[in-house]
Amino acid sequence: METKRPFLGIYFECCRVYARIYPNKEGTHYVGRCPRCLKPARFQIGEGGSDQRIWRVR
């Protein structure tokens, strides 16, 4: 059986590209970078968060 890895869909406005970012090893944040310019993105995981799965990074 295949287990699905959680992710957030991110639109990086800096380079106008979409990418997926995944939780860090500790499970405290979703972390990743723009695939073109390497601008970082970091979203905290916690109680009372959002169900939104796609975000924009400026």
C-alpha distance matrix in Angstrom:
0.0 3.8 6.5 9.7 12.9 15.9 18.9 22.4 24.0 27.4 30.4 32.8 36.2 37.8 36.5 35.2 31.6 28.2 25.5 22.5 23.0 20.5 21.2 23.2 22.2 24.1 22.4 25.9 26.1 24.5 26.3 26.9 29.7 31.1 30.1 33.8 36.1 33.8 34.9 32.8 30.9 29.9 28.8 28.8 26.0 27.5 28.7 30.3 28.8 28.1 25.4 26.5 23.9 26.4 29.4 32.5 33.9 37.6
3.8 0.0 3.8 6.5 9.5 12.7 15.5 18.9 20.4 23.8 26.8 29.0 32.5 34.1 32.7 31.5 27.9 24.5 21.8 18.8 19.3 17.1 18.1 20.2 19.6 21.8 19.9 23.3 23.2 21.2 22.9 23.3 26.0 27.4 26.3 30.0 32.3 30.1 31.2 29.2 27.3 26.5 25.6 25.9 23.4 25.3 26.8 28.3 26.4 25.6 22.9 23.7 20.8 23.1 26.0 29.0 30.3 33.9
6.5 3.8 0.0 3.8 6.5 9.5 12.7 16.2 18.3 21.6 24.8 27.0 30.6 32.2 31.2 30.0 26.5 23.0 20.2 16.8 16.8 14.2 14.7 17.0 16.5 18.4 16.3 19.7 19.7 18.0 19.9 20.8 23.8 25.5 24.9 28.7 30.7 28.1 28.9 26.6 24.5 23.4 22.3 22.3 19.7 21.5 23.1 24.7 22.8 22.3 19.9 20.9 18.2 20.7 23.5 26.6 27.8 31.5
9.7 6.5 3.8 0.0 3.8 6.4 9.2 12.6 14.5 17.9 21.2 23.5 26.9 28.7 27.7 26.5 23.0 19.4 16.7 13.4 13.6 11.4 12.5 15.3 15.7 17.6 15.1 18.0 17.4 15.3 17.3 17.9 20.9 22.3 21.9 25.7 27.7 25.3 25.9 23.7 21.4 20.5 19.4 19.8 17.4 19.6 21.3 22.6 20.3 19.4 16.9 17.5 14.6 17.0 19.8 22.9 24.2 28.0
12.9 9.5 6.5 3.8 0.0 3.8 6.5 10.3 12.6 15.6 19.1 21.0 24.6 26.1 25.4 24.5 21.1 17.6 14.5 10.9 10.4 7.8 8.9 11.6 12.3 14.3 11.9 14.8 14.0 11.8 13.6 14.5 17.6 19.4 19.3 23.1 24.7 22.1 22.6 20.2 18.1 17.1 16.1 16.7 14.6 17.2 19.4 20.9 18.4 17.8 16.0 16.3 13.3 15.5 17.7 20.6 21.5 25.2
15.9 12.7 9.5 6.4 3.8 0.0 3.8 7.2 10.2 13.1 16.8 18.9 22.3 24.1 23.8 22.8 19.7 16.1 13.3 9.6 8.8 6.4 7.3 10.8 12.4 13.7 10.5 12.7 11.5 9.2 11.8 13.1 16.4 18.1 18.7 22.4 23.7 21.1 21.0 18.4 15.7 14.5 13.0 13.6 11.5 14.1 16.3 17.4 14.7 14.0 12.3 12.6 9.8 12.4 14.5 17.6 18.7 22.5
18.9 15.5 12.7 9.2 6.5 3.8 0.0 3.8 6.6 9.4 13.0 15.1 18.5 20.3 20.1 19.0 16.1 12.5 9.8 6.1 5.5 4.7 7.0 10.6 13.1 14.6 11.6 12.9 10.7 7.5 9.5 10.2 13.2 14.6 15.4 19.0 20.3 17.9 17.6 15.3 12.6 12.0 10.9 12.5 11.3 14.5 17.0 17.6 14.4 13.2 11.9 11.1 7.8 9.4 11.2 14.1 15.2 18.9
22.4 18.9 16.2 12.6 10.3 7.2 3.8 0.0 3.8 6.2 9.9 12.2 15.4 17.5 17.6 16.3 13.8 10.3 8.4 5.6 5.4 6.7 8.9 12.3 15.4 16.4 13.4 13.7 10.8 7.4 9.3 9.7 12.1 13.0 14.5 17.7 18.7 16.7 15.8 13.7 10.6 10.4 9.1 11.5 11.1 14.2 16.6 16.6 13.0 11.2 10.3 8.5 5.2 5.9 7.4 10.4 11.8 15.6
24.0 20.4 18.3 14.5 12.6 10.2 6.6 3.8 0.0 3.8 6.8 9.7 12.8 15.2 14.9 13.1 10.5 6.9 5.9 4.7 6.7 9.2 12.1 15.2 18.5 19.8 17.0 17.2 14.0 10.4 11.3 10.5 11.8 11.5 12.8 15.6 17.1 15.7 15.0 13.8 11.1 12.1 11.5 14.4 14.6 17.7 19.9 19.4 15.7 13.3 12.2 9.4 6.0 4.5 6.3 8.6 10.5 14.1
27.4 23.8 21.6 17.9 15.6 13.1 9.4 6.2 3.8 0.0 3.8 6.1 9.2 11.5 11.7 10.3 8.3 5.5 5.3 5.9 7.1 10.5 13.2 15.7 19.3 20.5 18.1 17.6 14.0 10.6 10.5 9.2 9.5 8.8 10.8 13.1 14.1 13.0 11.8 11.0 8.5 10.4 10.6 14.1 15.3 18.5 20.9 20.3 16.5 14.3 14.1 10.9 8.4 5.6 4.9 5.7 6.9 10.4
30.4 26.8 24.8 21.2 19.1 16.8 13.0 9.9 6.8 3.8 0.0 3.8 6.0 8.9 8.9 6.8 5.8 4.4 6.6 8.8 10.5 14.1 16.9 19.1 22.8 24.1 21.7 21.0 17.4 14.1 13.6 11.7 10.8 8.7 10.7 12.1 13.0 13.0 11.7 12.1 10.3 12.9 13.5 17.1 18.6 21.7 23.9 22.9 19.2 16.8 16.6 13.1 11.1 7.5 6.2 4.7 6.2 8.6
32.8 29.0 27.0 23.5 21.0 18.9 15.1 12.2 9.7 6.1 3.8 0.0 3.8 5.4 6.0 5.6 5.4 6.1 7.7 10.4 11.3 15.0 17.6 19.2 22.9 24.2 22.4 21.4 17.6 14.7 13.2 10.8 8.8 6.2 8.9 9.4 9.6 10.0 8.4 9.6 8.9 12.3 13.8 17.6 19.7 22.9 25.4 24.7 21.0 19.1 19.4 16.0 14.2 10.8 8.7 6.0 5.0 6.4
36.2 32.5 30.6 26.9 24.6 22.3 18.5 15.4 12.8 9.2 6.0 3.8 0.0 3.8 5.5 4.7 7.0 8.8 11.2 14.0 15.0 18.7 21.2 22.7 26.4 27.6 25.7 24.4 20.6 18.0 16.6 14.4 12.1 9.3 11.7 11.2 10.9 12.2 10.2 12.2 11.7 15.0 16.3 20.0 22.4 25.3 27.6 26.5 22.9 20.8 21.3 17.8 16.5 12.9 10.4 6.9 6.0 5.2
37.8 34.1 32.2 28.7 26.1 24.1 20.3 17.5 15.2 11.5 8.9 5.4 3.8 0.0 3.8 5.9 8.1 10.6 12.4 15.4 16.0 19.7 22.0 23.0 26.6 27.9 26.5 25.2 21.4 18.9 16.8 14.2 11.2 8.2 10.6 9.0 7.9 9.9 8.1 11.0 11.7 15.4 17.5 21.2 23.9 27.0 29.6 28.8 25.2 23.5 24.3 20.9 19.4 16.0 13.4 10.0 7.8 6.1
36.5 32.7 31.2 27.7 25.4 23.8 20.1 17.6 14.9 11.7 8.9 6.0 5.5 3.8 0.0 3.8 5.6 9.0 11.0 14.5 15.9 19.6 22.5 23.5 27.0 28.7 27.4 26.6 22.8 19.8 17.6 14.5 11.4 7.7 8.7 6.7 7.2 9.8 9.5 12.5 13.4 17.1 19.3 23.1 25.4 28.7 31.4 30.7 27.0 25.1 25.3 21.8 19.9 16.4 14.5 11.6 10.2 9.5
35.2 31.5 30.0 26.5 24.5 22.8 19.0 16.3 13.1 10.3 6.8 5.6 4.7 5.9 3.8 0.0 3.8 7.1 10.1 13.7 15.7 19.4 22.5 24.2 27.7 29.3 27.5 26.8 23.0 19.9 18.3 15.5 13.0 9.5 10.4 9.5 10.7 12.7 12.1 14.4 14.4 17.8 19.3 23.1 25.0 28.1 30.5 29.5 25.8 23.5 23.3 19.7 17.8 14.1 12.7 10.0 9.9 9.8
31.6 27.9 26.5 23.0 21.1 19.7 16.1 13.8 10.5 8.3 5.8 5.4 7.0 8.1 5.6 3.8 0.0 3.8 6.7 10.4 12.8 16.5 19.8 21.6 25.0 26.9 25.0 24.8 21.1 17.7 16.2 13.2 11.1 7.7 7.9 8.2 10.4 11.6 11.7 13.5 13.2 16.5 18.0 21.7 23.3 26.6 29.1 28.4 24.6 22.3 21.9 18.4 15.9 12.6 11.9 10.1 10.3 11.4
28.2 24.5 23.0 19.4 17.6 16.1 12.5 10.3 6.9 5.5 4.4 6.1 8.8 10.6 9.0 7.1 3.8 0.0 3.8 7.1 10.0 13.5 17.0 19.2 22.5 24.4 22.2 22.3 18.7 15.1 14.2 11.6 10.6 8.2 8.6 10.4 12.5 12.6 12.6 13.3 12.2 14.9 15.8 19.4 20.5 23.8 26.2 25.6 21.8 19.5 18.6 15.4 12.5 9.5 9.6 9.1 10.0 12.3
25.5 21.8 20.2 16.7 14.5 13.3 9.8 8.4 5.9 5.3 6.6 7.7 11.2 12.4 11.0 10.1 6.7 3.8 0.0 3.8 6.6 10.1 13.7 15.8 18.9 21.1 19.1 19.5 16.0 12.3 11.3 8.6 8.4 7.2 7.2 10.2 12.3 11.4 11.8 11.7 10.6 13.0 14.1 17.4 18.3 21.8 24.5 24.5 20.7 18.8 18.0 15.2 11.9 9.8 10.2 10.5 10.8 13.7
22.5 18.8 16.8 13.4 10.9 9.6 6.1 5.6 4.7 5.9 8.8 10.4 14.0 15.4 14.5 13.7 10.4 7.1 3.8 0.0 3.8 6.7 10.4 12.9 15.9 18.0 15.8 16.5 13.4 9.6 9.3 7.7 9.1 9.4 9.7 13.2 14.9 13.2 13.4 12.2 10.4 11.7 12.2 15.1 15.4 18.9 21.7 22.0 18.3 16.7 15.7 13.6 10.0 9.1 10.1 11.6 12.1 15.5
23.0 19.3 16.8 13.6 10.4 8.8 5.5 5.4 6.7 7.1 10.5 11.3 15.0 16.0 15.9 15.7 12.8 10.0 6.6 3.8 0.0 3.8 7.1 9.3 12.6 14.5 12.5 13.0 9.8 6.1 5.7 4.9 7.7 9.5 10.6 14.1 15.0 12.4 12.3 10.2 8.1 8.6 9.4 12.0 12.5 16.2 19.3 20.1 16.5 15.6 15.3 13.6 10.6 10.3 10.5 12.1 11.9 15.3
20.5 17.1 14.2 11.4 7.8 6.4 4.7 6.7 9.2 10.5 14.1 15.0 18.7 19.7 19.6 19.4 16.5 13.5 10.1 6.7 3.8 0.0 3.8 6.5 9.4 11.4 9.3 10.6 8.2 5.1 5.9 6.9 10.4 12.8 13.7 17.3 18.2 15.2 15.2 12.5 10.5 9.6 9.8 11.3 10.9 14.5 17.7 19.1 15.9 15.6 15.2 14.5 11.6 12.5 13.1 15.2 15.1 18.6
21.2 18.1 14.7 12.5 8.9 7.3 7.0 8.9 12.1 13.2 16.9 17.6 21.2 22.0 22.5 22.5 19.8 17.0 13.7 10.4 7.1 3.8 0.0 3.8 6.6 7.8 5.5 7.1 5.5 4.1 6.1 8.8 12.6 15.5 16.8 20.3 20.6 17.3 16.9 13.6 11.4 9.3 8.9 9.2 8.3 11.8 15.2 17.1 14.4 15.0 15.1 15.2 13.0 14.5 14.8 17.1 16.7 20.2
23.2 20.2 17.0 15.3 11.6 10.8 10.6 12.3 15.2 15.7 19.1 19.2 22.7 23.0 23.5 24.2 21.6 19.2 15.8 12.9 9.3 6.5 3.8 0.0 3.8 5.5 5.3 6.6 5.9 6.0 6.3 9.1 12.6 16.1 17.3 20.6 20.5 16.9 16.7 13.3 11.9 9.7 10.3 10.1 10.0 13.2 16.9 19.2 16.8 17.9 18.5 18.6 16.6 17.8 17.5 19.3 18.3 21.4
22.2 19.6 16.5 15.7 12.3 12.4 13.1 15.4 18.5 19.3 22.8 22.9 26.4 26.6 27.0 27.7 25.0 22.5 18.9 15.9 12.6 9.4 6.6 3.8 0.0 3.8 5.5 8.0 8.8 9.7 10.0 12.5 15.9 19.4 20.2 23.6 23.5 19.8 20.1 16.7 15.6 13.4 13.8 13.0 12.2 14.8 18.2 21.1 19.1 20.5 21.0 21.5 19.5 21.1 21.1 23.1 22.1 25.2
24.1 21.8 18.4 17.6 14.3 13.7 14.6 16.4 19.8 20.5 24.1 24.2 27.6 27.9 28.7 29.3 26.9 24.4 21.1 18.0 14.5 11.4 7.8 5.5 3.8 0.0 3.8 5.5 7.9 10.1 11.2 14.3 17.8 21.4 22.7 26.0 25.5 21.8 21.4 17.8 16.4 13.4 13.2 11.4 10.4 12.3 15.6 18.7 17.3 19.4 20.3 21.3 19.9 21.7 21.6 23.6 22.6 25.7
22.4 19.9 16.3 15.1 11.9 10.5 11.6 13.4 17.0 18.1 21.7 22.4 25.7 26.5 27.4 27.5 25.0 22.2 19.1 15.8 12.5 9.3 5.5 5.3 5.5 3.8 0.0 3.8 5.9 7.7 10.0 13.4 17.1 20.4 21.9 25.2 25.1 21.6 20.9 17.2 15.1 12.0 10.9 9.1 7.3 9.5 12.8 15.7 14.0 15.8 16.6 17.7 16.4 18.6 18.7 21.1 20.7 24.0
25.9 23.3 19.7 18.0 14.8 12.7 12.9 13.7 17.2 17.6 21.0 21.4 24.4 25.2 26.6 26.8 24.8 22.3 19.5 16.5 13.0 10.6 7.1 6.6 8.0 5.5 3.8 0.0 3.8 7.2 9.4 13.2 16.6 19.9 22.0 25.0 24.4 20.9 19.6 15.8 13.6 10.0 8.7 6.1 5.3 7.4 11.0 13.8 12.2 14.4 16.0 17.0 16.3 18.1 17.6 19.7 19.0 22.0
26.1 23.2 19.7 17.4 14.0 11.5 10.7 10.8 14.0 14.0 17.4 17.6 20.6 21.4 22.8 23.0 21.1 18.7 16.0 13.4 9.8 8.2 5.5 5.9 8.8 7.9 5.9 3.8 0.0 3.8 6.0 9.8 13.1 16.2 18.5 21.5 20.9 17.5 16.1 12.4 9.8 6.4 5.3 4.3 5.1 8.5 12.3 14.2 11.6 13.1 14.7 14.8 13.8 15.1 14.2 16.2 15.3 18.4
24.5 21.2 18.0 15.3 11.8 9.2 7.5 7.4 10.4 10.6 14.1 14.7 18.0 18.9 19.8 19.9 17.7 15.1 12.3 9.6 6.1 5.1 4.1 6.0 9.7 10.1 7.7 7.2 3.8 0.0 3.8 7.0 10.5 13.3 15.4 18.6 18.4 15.3 14.1 10.7 7.9 5.6 5.0 6.4 7.0 10.8 14.3 15.6 12.4 12.8 13.7 13.1 11.3 12.2 11.6 13.6 13.1 16.5
26.3 22.9 19.9 17.3 13.6 11.8 9.5 9.3 11.3 10.5 13.6 13.2 16.6 16.8 17.6 18.3 16.2 14.2 11.3 9.3 5.7 5.9 6.1 6.3 10.0 11.2 10.0 9.4 6.0 3.8 0.0 3.8 7.3 10.5 12.6 15.6 15.2 11.8 11.0 7.5 5.7 4.6 6.6 8.8 10.4 14.1 17.7 18.9 15.8 16.0 16.9 15.8 13.8 13.7 12.6 13.6 12.2 15.2
26.9 23.3 20.8 17.9 14.5 13.1 10.2 9.7 10.5 9.2 11.7 10.8 14.4 14.2 14.5 15.5 13.2 11.6 8.6 7.7 4.9 6.9 8.8 9.1 12.5 14.3 13.4 13.2 9.8 7.0 3.8 0.0 3.8 7.1 8.8 11.9 11.8 8.5 8.5 5.9 5.4 6.7 9.3 12.2 13.9 17.6 21.1 22.0 18.6 18.3 18.8 17.0 14.5 13.6 12.5 12.9 11.1 13.9
29.7 26.0 23.8 20.9 17.6 16.4 13.2 12.1 11.8 9.5 10.8 8.8 12.1 11.2 11.4 13.0 11.1 10.6 8.4 9.1 7.7 10.4 12.6 12.6 15.9 17.8 17.1 16.6 13.1 10.5 7.3 3.8 0.0 3.8 6.0 8.5 8.0 4.9 5.2 4.3 5.7 8.6 11.8 15.0 17.1 20.8 24.2 24.8 21.3 20.6 21.3 19.0 16.5 14.8 13.2 12.4 10.1 12.1
31.1 27.4 25.5 22.3 19.4 18.1 14.6 13.0 11.5 8.8 8.7 6.2 9.3 8.2 7.7 9.5 7.7 8.2 7.2 9.4 9.5 12.8 15.5 16.1 19.4 21.4 20.4 19.9 16.2 13.3 10.5 7.1 3.8 0.0 3.8 5.5 5.7 4.5 5.1 6.5 7.7 11.3 14.0 17.6 19.7 23.3 26.5 26.6 23.0 21.8 22.1 19.4 16.8 14.4 12.8 11.3 9.2 10.7
30.1 26.3 24.9 21.9 19.3 18.7 15.4 14.5 12.8 10.8 10.7 8.9 11.7 10.6 8.7 10.4 7.9 8.6 7.2 9.7 10.6 13.7 16.8 17.3 20.2 22.7 21.9 22.0 18.5 15.4 12.6 8.8 6.0 3.8 0.0 3.8 6.2 5.8 8.2 9.7 11.1 14.3 17.0 20.4 22.1 25.9 29.1 29.4 25.7 24.4 24.3 21.5 18.6 16.3 15.4 14.2 12.6 14.1
33.8 30.0 28.7 25.7 23.1 22.4 19.0 17.7 15.6 13.1 12.1 9.4 11.2 9.0 6.7 9.5 8.2 10.4 10.2 13.2 14.1 17.3 20.3 20.6 23.6 26.0 25.2 25.0 21.5 18.6 15.6 11.9 8.5 5.5 3.8 0.0 3.8 5.8 8.2 11.0 13.1 16.6 19.5 23.0 25.1 28.8 31.9 32.0 28.3 26.9 27.0 24.1 21.4 18.6 17.3 15.4 13.4 13.9
36.1 32.3 30.7 27.7 24.7 23.7 20.3 18.7 17.1 14.1 13.0 9.6 10.9 7.9 7.2 10.7 10.4 12.5 12.3 14.9 15.0 18.2 20.6 20.5 23.5 25.5 25.1 24.4 20.9 18.4 15.2 11.8 8.0 5.7 6.2 3.8 0.0 3.8 5.6 9.1 11.8 15.5 18.7 22.1 24.7 28.2 31.5 31.6 28.0 26.9 27.6 24.6 22.4 19.6 17.6 15.3 12.6 12.4
33.8 30.1 28.1 25.3 22.1 21.1 17.9 16.7 15.7 13.0 13.0 10.0 12.2 9.9 9.8 12.7 11.6 12.6 11.4 13.2 12.4 15.2 17.3 16.9 19.8 21.8 21.6 20.9 17.5 15.3 11.8 8.5 4.9 4.5 5.8 5.8 3.8 0.0 3.8 6.1 9.2 12.5 15.9 19.1 21.7 25.2 28.6 29.1 25.6 24.9 25.7 23.1 20.8 18.6 16.6 14.9 12.0 12.6
34.9 31.2 28.9 25.9 22.6 21.0 17.6 15.8 15.0 11.8 11.7 8.4 10.2 8.1 9.5 12.1 11.7 12.6 11.8 13.4 12.3 15.2 16.9 16.7 20.1 21.4 20.9 19.6 16.1 14.1 11.0 8.5 5.2 5.1 8.2 8.2 5.6 3.8 0.0 3.8 6.8 10.3 13.6 17.0 19.9 23.2 26.5 26.7 23.2 22.6 23.8 21.2 19.4 17.0 14.5 12.4 9.1 9.4
32.8 29.2 26.6 23.7 20.2 18.4 15.3 13.7 13.8 11.0 12.1 9.6 12.2 11.0 12.5 14.4 13.5 13.3 11.7 12.2 10.2 12.5 13.6 13.3 16.7 17.8 17.2 15.8 12.4 10.7 7.5 5.9 4.3 6.5 9.7 11.0 9.1 6.1 3.8 0.0 3.8 6.7 10.3 13.4 16.3 19.7 23.1 23.6 20.3 20.1 21.4 19.3 17.5 15.8 13.4 12.2 9.0 10.4
30.9 27.3 24.5 21.4 18.1 15.7 12.6 10.6 11.1 8.5 10.3 8.9 11.7 11.7 13.4 14.4 13.2 12.2 10.6 10.4 8.1 10.5 11.4 11.9 15.6 16.4 15.1 13.6 9.8 7.9 5.7 5.4 5.7 7.7 11.1 13.1 11.8 9.2 6.8 3.8 0.0 3.8 6.9 10.3 13.1 16.5 19.7 20.0 16.6 16.3 17.7 15.6 14.0 12.6 10.1 9.7 7.1 9.6
29.9 26.5 23.4 20.5 17.1 14.5 12.0 10.4 12.1 10.4 12.9 12.3 15.0 15.4 17.1 17.8 16.5 14.9 13.0 11.7 8.6 9.6 9.3 9.7 13.4 13.4 12.0 10.0 6.4 5.6 4.6 6.7 8.6 11.3 14.3 16.6 15.5 12.5 10.3 6.7 3.8 0.0 3.8 6.7 9.7 13.0 16.4 17.1 13.9 14.3 16.1 14.7 13.6 13.2 11.0 11.5 9.6 12.3
28.8 25.6 22.3 19.4 16.1 13.0 10.9 9.1 11.5 10.6 13.5 13.8 16.3 17.5 19.3 19.3 18.0 15.8 14.1 12.2 9.4 9.8 8.9 10.3 13.8 13.2 10.9 8.7 5.3 5.0 6.6 9.3 11.8 14.0 17.0 19.5 18.7 15.9 13.6 10.3 6.9 3.8 0.0 3.8 6.6 9.7 12.9 13.3 10.1 10.6 12.6 11.8 11.3 11.6 9.8 11.4 10.6 13.6
28.8 25.9 22.3 19.8 16.7 13.6 12.5 11.5 14.4 14.1 17.1 17.6 20.0 21.2 23.1 23.1 21.7 19.4 17.4 15.1 12.0 11.3 9.2 10.1 13.0 11.4 9.1 6.1 4.3 6.4 8.8 12.2 15.0 17.6 20.4 23.0 22.1 19.1 17.0 13.4 10.3 6.7 3.8 0.0 3.8 6.4 9.8 11.0 8.5 10.3 12.8 13.0 13.1 14.2 12.9 14.8 14.2 17.1
26.0 23.4 19.7 17.4 14.6 11.5 11.3 11.1 14.6 15.3 18.6 19.7 22.4 23.9 25.4 25.0 23.3 20.5 18.3 15.4 12.5 10.9 8.3 10.0 12.2 10.4 7.3 5.3 5.1 7.0 10.4 13.9 17.1 19.7 22.1 25.1 24.7 21.7 19.9 16.3 13.1 9.7 6.6 3.8 0.0 3.8 7.4 9.2 7.0 9.2 11.0 12.2 12.3 14.4 14.0 16.7 16.8 20.0
27.5 25.3 21.5 19.6 17.2 14.1 14.5 14.2 17.7 18.5 21.7 22.9 25.3 27.0 28.7 28.1 26.6 23.8 21.8 18.9 16.2 14.5 11.8 13.2 14.8 12.3 9.5 7.4 8.5 10.8 14.1 17.6 20.8 23.3 25.9 28.8 28.2 25.2 23.2 19.7 16.5 13.0 9.7 6.4 3.8 0.0 3.8 6.5 5.8 9.2 11.4 13.4 14.3 16.8 16.5 19.3 19.6 22.6
28.7 26.8 23.1 21.3 19.4 16.3 17.0 16.6 19.9 20.9 23.9 25.4 27.6 29.6 31.4 30.5 29.1 26.2 24.5 21.7 19.3 17.7 15.2 16.9 18.2 15.6 12.8 11.0 12.3 14.3 17.7 21.1 24.2 26.5 29.1 31.9 31.5 28.6 26.5 23.1 19.7 16.4 12.9 9.8 7.4 3.8 0.0 3.8 5.5 9.0 11.2 13.9 15.6 18.4 18.3 21.2 21.9 24.9
30.3 28.3 24.7 22.6 20.9 17.4 17.6 16.6 19.4 20.3 22.9 24.7 26.5 28.8 30.7 29.5 28.4 25.6 24.5 22.0 20.1 19.1 17.1 19.2 21.1 18.7 15.7 13.8 14.2 15.6 18.9 22.0 24.8 26.6 29.4 32.0 31.6 29.1 26.7 23.6 20.0 17.1 13.3 11.0 9.2 6.5 3.8 0.0 3.8 6.8 9.4 12.1 14.5 17.1 17.0 19.8 21.0 23.7
28.8 26.4 22.8 20.3 18.4 14.7 14.4 13.0 15.7 16.5 19.2 21.0 22.9 25.2 27.0 25.8 24.6 21.8 20.7 18.3 16.5 15.9 14.4 16.8 19.1 17.3 14.0 12.2 11.6 12.4 15.8 18.6 21.3 23.0 25.7 28.3 28.0 25.6 23.2 20.3 16.6 13.9 10.1 8.5 7.0 5.8 5.5 3.8 0.0 3.8 6.9 8.9 11.1 13.5 13.3 16.2 17.4 20.4
28.1 25.6 22.3 19.4 17.8 14.0 13.2 11.2 13.3 14.3 16.8 19.1 20.8 23.5 25.1 23.5 22.3 19.5 18.8 16.7 15.6 15.6 15.0 17.9 20.5 19.4 15.8 14.4 13.1 12.8 16.0 18.3 20.6 21.8 24.4 26.9 26.9 24.9 22.6 20.1 16.3 14.3 10.6 10.3 9.2 9.2 9.0 6.8 3.8 0.0 3.8 5.3 8.2 10.5 10.7 14.0 15.9 18.9
25.4 22.9 19.9 16.9 16.0 12.3 11.9 10.3 12.2 14.1 16.6 19.4 21.3 24.3 25.3 23.3 21.9 18.6 18.0 15.7 15.3 15.2 15.1 18.5 21.0 20.3 16.6 16.0 14.7 13.7 16.9 18.8 21.3 22.1 24.3 27.0 27.6 25.7 23.8 21.4 17.7 16.1 12.6 12.8 11.0 11.4 11.2 9.4 6.9 3.8 0.0 3.8 6.3 9.4 11.0 14.6 17.1 20.3
26.5 23.7 20.9 17.5 16.3 12.6 11.1 8.5 9.4 10.9 13.1 16.0 17.8 20.9 21.8 19.7 18.4 15.4 15.2 13.6 13.6 14.5 15.2 18.6 21.5 21.3 17.7 17.0 14.8 13.1 15.8 17.0 19.0 19.4 21.5 24.1 24.6 23.1 21.2 19.3 15.6 14.7 11.8 13.0 12.2 13.4 13.9 12.1 8.9 5.3 3.8 0.0 3.8 5.9 7.5 11.1 13.9 17.1
23.9 20.8 18.2 14.6 13.3 9.8 7.8 5.2 6.0 8.4 11.1 14.2 16.5 19.4 19.9 17.8 15.9 12.5 11.9 10.0 10.6 11.6 13.0 16.6 19.5 19.9 16.4 16.3 13.8 11.3 13.8 14.5 16.5 16.8 18.6 21.4 22.4 20.8 19.4 17.5 14.0 13.6 11.3 13.1 12.3 14.3 15.6 14.5 11.1 8.2 6.3 3.8 0.0 3.8 6.7 10.4 13.1 16.6
26.4 23.1 20.7 17.0 15.5 12.4 9.4 5.9 4.5 5.6 7.5 10.8 12.9 16.0 16.4 14.1 12.6 9.5 9.8 9.1 10.3 12.5 14.5 17.8 21.1 21.7 18.6 18.1 15.1 12.2 13.7 13.6 14.8 14.4 16.3 18.6 19.6 18.6 17.0 15.8 12.6 13.2 11.6 14.2 14.4 16.8 18.4 17.1 13.5 10.5 9.4 5.9 3.8 0.0 3.8 7.1 10.2 13.5
29.4 26.0 23.5 19.8 17.7 14.5 11.2 7.4 6.3 4.9 6.2 8.7 10.4 13.4 14.5 12.7 11.9 9.6 10.2 10.1 10.5 13.1 14.8 17.5 21.1 21.6 18.7 17.6 14.2 11.6 12.6 12.5 13.2 12.8 15.4 17.3 17.6 16.6 14.5 13.4 10.1 11.0 9.8 12.9 14.0 16.5 18.3 17.0 13.3 10.7 11.0 7.5 6.7 3.8 0.0 3.8 6.7 10.0
32.5 29.0 26.6 22.9 20.6 17.6 14.1 10.4 8.6 5.7 4.7 6.0 6.9 10.0 11.6 10.0 10.1 9.1 10.5 11.6 12.1 15.2 17.1 19.3 23.1 23.6 21.1 19.7 16.2 13.6 13.6 12.9 12.4 11.3 14.2 15.4 15.3 14.9 12.4 12.2 9.7 11.5 11.4 14.8 16.7 19.3 21.2 19.8 16.2 14.0 14.6 11.1 10.4 7.1 3.8 0.0 3.8 6.5
33.9 30.3 27.8 24.2 21.5 18.7 15.2 11.8 10.5 6.9 6.2 5.0 6.0 7.8 10.2 9.9 10.3 10.0 10.8 12.1 11.9 15.1 16.7 18.3 22.1 22.6 20.7 19.0 15.3 13.1 12.2 11.1 10.1 9.2 12.6 13.4 12.6 12.0 9.1 9.0 7.1 9.6 10.6 14.2 16.8 19.6 21.9 21.0 17.4 15.9 17.1 13.9 13.1 10.2 6.7 3.8 0.0 3.8
37.6 33.9 31.5 28.0 25.2 22.5 18.9 15.6 14.1 10.4 8.6 6.4 5.2 6.1 9.5 9.8 11.4 12.3 13.7 15.5 15.3 18.6 20.2 21.4 25.2 25.7 24.0 22.0 18.4 16.5 15.2 13.9 12.1 10.7 14.1 13.9 12.4 12.6 9.4 10.4 9.6 12.3 13.6 17.1 20.0 22.6 24.9 23.7 20.4 18.9 20.3 17.1 16.6 13.5 10.0 6.5 3.8 0.0
